[in-house]
Amino acid sequence: MPRVEALLLAACVVALALLVVLPLTFLLWGSMSAEGRPTLEHFREALTSRLYVQALRNSLVLGTWTALLSVVIGVPLAWAVSRTNVPGKRFIHLTAVVSYVTPPYLTAIAFVNLFSPNAGIVNRFLRDVAGAPALTFNVFSMSGLVLVTVLHTFPFVYLLASTALTSVDASMEESAQILGASRWRTALAVTAPLVAPAILSGALIAFVNAIALFGSQAIIGLPGRVFTLPTRIYALFDYPPQYGLASAMSLLFVGITVAALYLQRRYLARRSYVTLAGKSNRPQLVDLGAARHAVFAFGAMVFVIAVLAPYVTLLAVSLSKSWGLQFWQNLTLQHYRFVLFEYDVTRRAMWNSLLLASAAATLTVLIGSLVGWLDLRTSLRGRKLLDYASLIPLGLPGIVVAVALIQFWLRMPVPIYGTLLIILLAYTGRYVPLGVRSANSAFRQIDASLEETARITGAGWFRTFRSVTLPLARPGLFAGWLLVFVPAVQELSASILLFSSESITLAVAVYNLYETGSLEPVAALSIVTMLIITGAILLATRLGGGKPTTTVAG
């Protein structure tokens, strides 16, 4: 048995070294070297050049506003669903789930069709029909970028806050009210501090996701000359590529994420959020009276903006010969025929995306299972370090992972750049923390004596792991599989730097087609993409015997 444990530990060390440690080491070296000589020139340029300083400033502004608005939207919805008698709670919850699952670059494309300065149908109606040009909205701006981004990030705050609100011990709130505090005073003085860690965590995740999203920042930001770190890094790969400067700017991303985590920990460390009760009493629902209809109207407004408007717009554009105010007079299925049967990239991209997402989800769960088992079931030296190493990519944007892999594999004698393999490595390395956390949680719920009983009866480690451990942990592991599959099948920020014509993915195919200006075929391919994502999730859920899971991943 010790030999098996040592072999598993070695396998995990090799896997995490190839996926995480070595690429990041080469990323650091690439940022501090030029022509084989140590230098800080790349960092000097990244921190002094007006182009890159402005991109850094724009990213921080985008992340800050997105985090704040995510709290403004997510917390009231979470409170309404968890603590009030507002009608349509499932509807509000589903709005948050669909908002997250919808790829942000598709939302961006939909809003371009609605609010582009000249061709946006809402702007054209306001300007040409309603005679109210002052009411038009230019989506190609920082405001437009924040709007599109927050529609994807507010579910993080909503989901974490609603869970925390449900878990708060109601007896503490009841005690405050007995002492004379009003409901609002109780909410501000008792409830709010207790759920503050969840709200702050959601805001942090929203911030990190906002600054990392490449697709929406390219689609909305570039036409409006709102340049951000991801779009500047992407531009550095034009010929001739500037790998050193791209590495330095990627490390700025890492620095921002680490700084945000540090500030969060420092803030929370100075406060206590522990309740004394062993069991929490279920809180009484607040009767909103007539105000419940206003709260529901707020949830309905979020649904219209975040879900209904993007999907209806993409569907309408995909069915029209020419997008405009009279689009319903020239309906057609030609664009679907084009993207499904004439545009040969589609079938290749579909296959690649599903293959990569399935393989990445399987690999991350496998690695996570081994790391989790070693951490919880053995006393080997280094197992905790292995667990910590697996969490490193948790805050890394996809474009940083891509740059790190490029720096590493271009120096290796194995030519995998531009192949499906390097994209698979990027997906697996980026999402391996989700697999490790899911497996760790699943294994903690399994009594170790069951595995010991199997070994006592003569079963070897592999048979015990396959016949006892994995079946018992199946629900948790499948949840982890979906946690990886959903973001991987719609991933763009890493794929955009790593793909070739043969390894193109659906997200890259949509973005490349959008760059040609073919709005109607782009809308058709976007609808096809969402149908594929939805169908794949439902199929995987049915095969896994579970319920659809909402991912909360960066």
C-alpha positions in Angstrom: 0.0 0.0 0.0 2.8 2.6 0.7 4.1 1.9 -2.7 0.7 2.6 -4.3 0.5 5.8 -2.4 3.9 6.9 -3.5 3.1 6.2 -7.1 -0.1 8.2 -6.9 1.7 11.1 -5.3 4.3 11.0 -8.0 1.7 10.9 -10.7 -0.1 13.9 -9.2 3.2 15.8 -8.8 4.0 15.3 -12.5 0.5 16.2 -13.6 0.4 19.5 -11.6 3.9 20.3 -12.6 3.0 20.1 -16.3 -0.4 21.8 -15.9 0.4 24.5 -13.4 3.9 24.9 -11.9 6.2 24.7 -14.9 4.0 27.0 -17.2 3.8 29.7 -14.5 7.6 29.4 -13.8 8.3 29.9 -17.5 5.8 32.8 -17.6 7.8 34.4 -14.8 11.1 33.8 -16.5 9.7 35.1 -19.9 8.6 38.3 -18.2 12.0 38.9 -16.7 14.3 37.9 -19.7 15.1 39.2 -23.1 17.2 37.2 -25.6 18.3 34.9 -22.7 19.4 37.8 -20.4 17.6 38.9 -17.2 15.8 42.2 -17.5 13.0 44.2 -16.0 12.4 46.1 -19.2 9.1 44.3 -19.9 7.7 45.3 -16.5 9.0 48.9 -17.0 7.1 49.2 -20.3 4.0 47.6 -18.9 3.9 50.0 -16.0 5.0 53.2 -17.8 3.7 53.1 -21.3 0.5 55.1 -21.7 -1.1 52.3 -23.8 -0.8 49.7 -21.1 -1.3 52.0 -18.1 -4.6 53.1 -19.6 -5.6 49.4 -20.2 -4.8 48.6 -16.6 -6.9 51.6 -15.4 -9.8 50.5 -17.6 -9.6 47.0 -16.3 -9.7 48.2 -12.7 -12.6 50.6 -13.4 -14.5 47.8 -15.2 -13.9 45.3 -12.3 -14.8 47.8 -9.6 -18.1 49.0 -11.2 -19.1 45.4 -12.1 -18.5 44.2 -8.5 -20.5 47.1 -7.1 -23.4 46.6 -9.5 -23.4 42.9 -9.0 -23.9 43.5 -5.2 -26.6 46.1 -6.0 -28.5 43.5 -8.1 -27.6 40.2 -6.5 -28.1 41.1 -2.8 -31.7 42.4 -3.1 -32.7 39.4 -5.3 -31.1 37.0 -2.8 -32.8 38.7 0.1 -36.2 38.6 -1.7 -35.9 34.9 -2.5 -34.5 33.8 0.9 -36.3 36.1 3.3 -39.6 37.5 1.9 -42.9 36.3 0.5 -42.2 37.7 -3.0 -44.0 35.8 -5.7 -42.1 33.9 -8.4 -39.1 32.8 -6.4 -38.2 30.0 -8.8 -38.5 32.4 -11.7 -36.0 34.8 -10.0 -33.6 32.0 -9.2 -33.8 30.6 -12.8 -33.1 34.1 -14.1 -29.8 34.1 -12.2 -28.9 30.6 -13.4 -29.6 31.3 -17.0 -27.7 34.7 -16.8 -24.6 32.9 -15.6 -24.8 30.0 -18.1 -25.2 32.3 -21.0 -21.7 33.1 -22.5 -21.0 36.8 -22.0 -19.7 37.2 -25.5 -23.1 36.1 -26.8 -24.8 38.7 -24.6 -22.3 41.3 -26.0 -23.2 40.4 -29.6 -27.0 40.7 -28.8 -26.5 44.2 -27.2 -24.5 45.3 -30.2 -27.5 44.5 -32.4 -29.7 46.5 -30.0 -27.6 49.5 -29.0 -24.8 50.0 -31.6 -24.8 53.8 -32.4 -25.9 53.5 -36.0 -27.4 50.1 -36.7 -28.8 49.2 -33.2 -32.5 48.6 -33.6 -33.4 50.3 -30.3 -31.3 53.3 -31.1 -32.7 53.5 -34.6 -36.2 53.4 -33.2 -35.5 56.1 -30.7 -33.8 58.3 -33.2 -35.8 57.7 -36.4 -39.3 56.8 -35.2 -39.7 58.2 -31.7 -37.7 61.3 -32.4 -35.8 61.1 -29.2 -32.1 60.9 -30.1 -31.2 62.0 -26.5 -32.4 58.6 -25.2 -30.1 56.5 -27.4 -27.4 54.5 -25.7 -23.9 53.8 -27.2 -23.0 50.3 -26.2 -19.4 50.8 -27.4 -18.4 52.5 -24.2 -17.3 51.7 -20.6 -20.9 51.9 -19.6 -21.9 49.4 -22.2 -19.1 47.1 -21.2 -20.1 47.3 -17.5 -23.7 46.6 -18.4 -22.9 43.5 -20.5 -20.4 42.2 -17.9 -22.6 42.6 -14.8 -25.3 40.5 -16.4 -22.9 37.6 -16.2 -21.5 38.3 -12.8 -24.4 39.3 -10.5 -25.4 35.6 -10.2 -22.1 35.0 -8.2 -23.3 37.5 -5.5 -26.9 36.2 -5.7 -26.0 32.5 -5.2 -23.5 33.1 -2.4 -25.7 35.7 -0.6 -28.9 33.6 -0.8 -27.0 30.6 0.6 -25.7 32.7 3.5 -29.1 34.3 4.2 -30.7 30.8 4.4 -28.0 29.6 6.9 -28.1 32.6 9.3 -29.5 31.6 12.7 -32.9 33.3 13.0 -32.8 33.3 16.8 -30.2 36.1 16.7 -32.5 38.3 14.6 -35.5 37.4 16.8 -33.5 38.5 19.9 -32.7 41.9 18.3 -36.4 42.4 17.5 -37.4 41.4 21.1 -35.1 44.1 22.4 -36.9 46.7 20.3 -35.0 46.8 17.0 -37.0 47.3 13.9 -36.8 44.9 11.0 -34.6 47.3 9.0 -32.3 47.9 12.1 -32.1 44.2 12.6 -31.2 43.6 9.0 -28.5 46.2 9.0 -27.0 45.5 12.5 -27.4 41.7 12.7 -28.1 40.0 9.4 -25.8 42.1 7.1 -22.6 41.6 9.1 -23.2 37.8 9.2 -23.7 37.5 5.5 -20.9 40.1 4.7 -18.3 37.4 4.0 -20.5 35.7 1.3 -21.4 39.1 -0.3 -17.7 40.1 -0.3 -16.7 36.8 -1.8 -19.3 37.2 -4.5 -18.1 40.7 -5.2 -14.5 39.5 -5.4 -15.4 36.7 -7.8 -17.4 39.2 -9.9 -14.4 41.6 -10.0 -11.9 38.8 -11.0 -14.3 37.5 -13.7 -15.0 41.0 -15.0 -11.4 41.9 -15.7 -10.7 38.4 -17.2 -13.5 38.2 -19.8 -11.9 38.6 -23.2 -14.9 38.2 -25.5 -17.2 40.9 -24.3 -14.2 43.3 -23.8 -13.2 42.7 -27.5 -16.7 42.9 -28.9 -17.8 46.0 -26.9 -14.5 47.6 -26.0 -12.4 47.6 -29.2 -14.9 49.5 -31.4 -15.3 52.1 -28.6 -11.5 52.2 -28.0 -11.9 51.0 -24.5 -8.8 48.9 -24.2 -8.3 46.5 -21.3 -5.6 44.2 -20.2 -7.0 41.1 -22.0 -7.4 43.0 -25.3 -3.9 44.5 -25.1 -2.4 41.1 -24.3 -4.2 39.6 -27.3 -2.8 42.4 -29.5 0.7 41.5 -28.4 0.4 38.2 -30.3 0.1 40.0 -33.7 3.2 39.5 -35.8 5.9 39.8 -34.5 4.6 38.4 -31.1 6.0 40.1 -28.0 6.0 37.2 -25.6 8.0 38.9 -22.9 5.7 41.9 -22.6 2.6 39.7 -22.8 4.1 37.7 -19.9 4.7 40.8 -17.8 1.2 42.0 -18.4 -0.2 38.6 -17.5 1.6 38.8 -14.2 -0.1 42.1 -13.6 -3.3 40.1 -13.8 -2.0 37.7 -11.1 -0.9 40.6 -9.0 -4.4 42.2 -9.1 -6.0 38.9 -8.1 -3.6 38.4 -5.3 -4.1 41.9 -4.0 -7.9 41.5 -4.1 -7.7 38.3 -2.2 -5.4 39.9 0.4 -7.7 42.9 0.9 -10.6 40.5 1.4 -8.8 38.4 3.9 -7.6 41.4 5.8 -11.0 42.9 6.0 -12.6 39.7 7.2 -9.8 38.9 9.7 -10.7 42.0 11.7 -14.3 40.9 12.3 -16.1 37.9 13.7 -18.9 36.3 11.8 -19.5 33.2 13.9 -22.9 32.4 15.3 -23.1 30.6 18.6 -26.1 28.3 17.9 -25.5 24.7 17.0 -28.6 24.5 14.8 -30.1 27.4 13.0 -33.7 28.2 13.2 -35.5 28.8 9.9 -36.0 32.5 9.6 -39.5 33.9 9.3 -40.4 35.3 5.9 -40.9 39.1 5.8 -44.4 40.0 4.6 -43.8 42.7 2.0 -47.4 43.5 1.6 -48.1 45.4 -1.6 -44.4 46.1 -2.0 -43.9 42.4 -3.0 -45.1 43.2 -6.5 -42.5 46.0 -6.8 -39.8 43.6 -5.7 -41.1 41.0 -8.2 -41.1 43.7 -10.9 -37.4 44.3 -10.2 -36.7 40.6 -10.7 -38.7 40.7 -13.9 -36.8 43.7 -15.1 -33.5 41.8 -14.5 -34.9 38.9 -16.5 -35.9 41.1 -19.4 -32.5 42.7 -19.6 -30.3 39.7 -18.8 -32.2 36.9 -20.5 -35.1 37.8 -22.6 -33.6 40.7 -24.6 -30.3 38.8 -25.6 -32.1 35.6 -26.6 -35.0 37.2 -28.4 -32.6 39.6 -30.2 -30.2 36.8 -31.3 -33.2 34.7 -32.5 -34.7 37.6 -34.4 -31.4 38.5 -36.1 -30.8 34.9 -37.0 -34.2 34.6 -38.7 -34.0 37.9 -40.7 -32.4 38.4 -44.1 -31.4 41.9 -43.0 -31.5 43.2 -39.5 -33.6 46.3 -39.1 -36.9 47.8 -38.0 -38.8 45.7 -40.5 -36.9 42.5 -39.9 -40.1 40.5 -39.5 -41.0 41.1 -43.1 -38.0 39.2 -44.5 -37.8 36.1 -42.3 -35.6 33.2 -43.5 -33.7 30.1 -42.3 -30.9 30.7 -44.7 -28.5 31.7 -42.0 -29.0 28.4 -40.1 -28.5 26.5 -43.3 -25.3 28.4 -43.8 -23.8 27.8 -40.4 -24.9 24.2 -40.2 -24.3 22.9 -43.7 -22.2 25.4 -45.7 -19.9 26.8 -43.1 -17.5 23.9 -42.6 -16.0 25.4 -39.5 -19.2 24.8 -37.4 -19.1 21.0 -37.4 -15.4 21.0 -36.6 -15.8 23.6 -33.8 -18.8 21.7 -32.3 -16.8 18.5 -32.1 -13.7 20.2 -30.7 -15.6 22.1 -28.0 -17.6 19.0 -26.8 -14.5 16.8 -26.9 -12.3 19.3 -25.1 -14.9 20.2 -22.5 -15.7 16.5 -21.8 -12.0 15.5 -21.7 -11.1 18.5 -19.5 -13.9 17.8 -17.1 -13.0 14.1 -16.9 -9.2 14.8 -16.3 -9.8 17.5 -13.7 -12.2 15.1 -11.7 -9.6 12.3 -12.0 -6.7 14.5 -10.9 -9.0 16.0 -8.2 -10.0 12.5 -7.0 -6.4 11.4 -6.6 -5.3 14.6 -4.9 -8.3 14.6 -2.6 -7.8 10.9 -1.7 -4.1 11.5 -0.9 -5.0 14.5 1.2 -7.7 12.8 3.3 -6.7 9.2 3.4 -2.9 9.2 3.7 -0.3 10.8 5.9 2.3 11.2 3.1 4.6 14.2 3.3 3.9 16.8 0.7 0.2 16.0 0.3 -0.9 19.4 1.7 1.6 21.1 -0.6 0.0 19.2 -3.5 -3.4 20.4 -2.5 -2.2 24.0 -2.3 -0.5 23.8 -5.7 -3.8 22.6 -7.3 -5.5 25.8 -6.1 -3.0 28.2 -7.8 -5.0 28.5 -11.0 -8.2 29.4 -9.1 -7.8 33.2 -9.7 -5.9 33.0 -13.0 -7.7 34.4 -16.1 -7.8 32.1 -19.2 -5.6 34.5 -21.2 -2.9 34.3 -18.5 -3.0 30.5 -18.5 -2.7 30.6 -22.3 0.3 32.9 -22.2 2.0 30.7 -19.6 1.5 27.5 -21.7 2.8 29.3 -24.8 6.0 30.4 -22.9 6.5 26.8 -21.6 5.7 24.7 -24.7 7.5 26.9 -27.2 10.6 26.0 -25.3 9.9 22.3 -25.3 10.8 19.9 -28.2 7.2 18.7 -28.4 5.3 20.7 -31.1 1.8 20.9 -29.6 1.1 24.7 -30.1 -2.0 25.1 -32.2 -3.2 21.5 -31.4 -6.2 20.3 -29.4 -3.7 19.0 -26.8 -2.5 22.4 -25.7 -6.0 23.7 -25.4 -6.9 20.6 -23.4 -3.9 21.4 -21.1 -5.1 25.0 -20.7 -8.7 23.9 -19.8 -7.5 21.2 -17.4 -4.9 23.4 -15.7 -7.3 26.3 -15.4 -10.2 24.3 -13.9 -8.3 21.7 -11.9 -9.1 23.6 -8.6 -12.8 22.9 -9.2 -12.1 19.2 -9.6 -10.0 19.1 -6.5 -12.5 21.0 -4.3 -15.4 18.8 -5.5 -13.5 15.6 -4.9 -12.3 16.7 -1.5 -15.9 17.6 -0.4 -17.2 14.3 -1.8 -14.6 12.2 0.0 -15.1 13.9 3.3 -18.7 12.5 3.4 -17.4 8.9 3.0 -16.5 6.9 6.1 -12.9 5.7 5.6 -13.9 2.4 7.4 -15.8 1.3 4.3 -12.5 1.4 2.2 -10.6 -0.3 5.0 -13.2 -3.1 5.1 -12.8 -3.7 1.4 -9.0 -3.9 1.7 -9.2 -6.3 4.7 -11.3 -8.6 2.6 -8.5 -8.8 0.0 -9.4 -6.0 -2.5 -6.4 -4.0 -3.8 -6.3 -0.2 -3.9 -7.5 0.1 -7.4 -10.5 -2.2 -6.9 -11.4 -0.5 -3.7 -11.2 2.9 -5.3 -13.2 1.8 -8.3 -15.8 -0.3 -6.5 -16.3 1.5 -3.2 -14.9 5.1 -3.2 -15.9 6.3 -6.6 -19.5 4.9 -6.5 -20.1 6.5 -3.1 -18.6 9.8 -4.2 -20.4 9.8 -7.6 -22.9 12.6 -6.9 -20.2 15.0 -5.7 -17.8 14.0 -8.5 -20.4 14.5 -11.1 -21.2 17.9 -9.7 -17.5 18.7 -10.1 -17.6 17.3 -13.6 -20.4 19.7 -14.6 -18.6 22.6 -12.7 -15.8 22.2 -15.3 -17.8 21.2 -18.4 -20.1 24.2 -18.4 -17.4 26.9 -18.5 -15.1 24.8 -20.7 -17.6 24.4 -23.5 -18.0 28.2 -23.8 -14.4 29.2 -23.0 -12.9 31.9 -25.2 -10.1 33.8 -23.4 -7.6 31.0 -23.5 -8.7 29.4 -26.7 -8.3 32.6 -28.7 -4.6 32.5 -28.3 -4.1 28.7 -28.7 -6.3 27.6 -31.5 -5.5 26.7 -35.1 -7.8 26.1 -38.1 -8.0 22.4 -37.0 -8.4 23.0 -33.3 -11.0 25.9 -33.5 -13.7 25.9 -30.8 -17.3 27.1 -30.9 -16.5 30.3 -29.0 -13.7 31.1 -31.3 -15.8 30.3 -34.4 -18.5 32.7 -33.2 -15.9 35.5 -32.5 -14.1 35.0 -35.8 -17.4 35.1 -37.7 -18.4 38.2 -35.8 -15.2 40.0 -36.8 -16.2 39.5 -40.5 -19.3 41.6 -39.9 -21.8 38.8 -40.7 -24.3 39.7 -38.0 -27.1 37.4 -39.1 -25.0 34.2 -39.4 -23.3 35.1 -36.1 -26.7 35.2 -34.4 -27.6 31.8 -35.9 -24.3 30.3 -34.8 -24.9 31.9 -31.3 -28.3 30.2 -31.0 -26.8 26.9 -32.2 -24.1 27.3 -29.5 -26.6 27.8 -26.7 -28.7 24.8 -27.9 -25.5 22.7 -27.9 -24.5 23.9 -24.4 -28.0 23.3 -23.0 -28.4 19.9 -24.7 -25.0 18.8 -23.5 -25.8 19.8 -19.9 -29.1 18.0 -19.9 -27.6 14.9 -21.5 -24.7 14.8 -19.0 -27.1 15.4 -16.1 -29.3 12.5 -17.3 -26.3 10.2 -17.7 -24.9 11.3 -14.4 -28.2 10.7 -12.6 -28.1 14.2 -11.0 -29.6 17.6 -11.2 -28.4 20.5 -13.3 -25.7 22.3 -11.4 -24.9 26.0 -11.5 -21.2 26.7 -11.7 -19.7 29.5 -9.7 -16.3 29.6 -11.3 -14.0 32.2 -12.5 
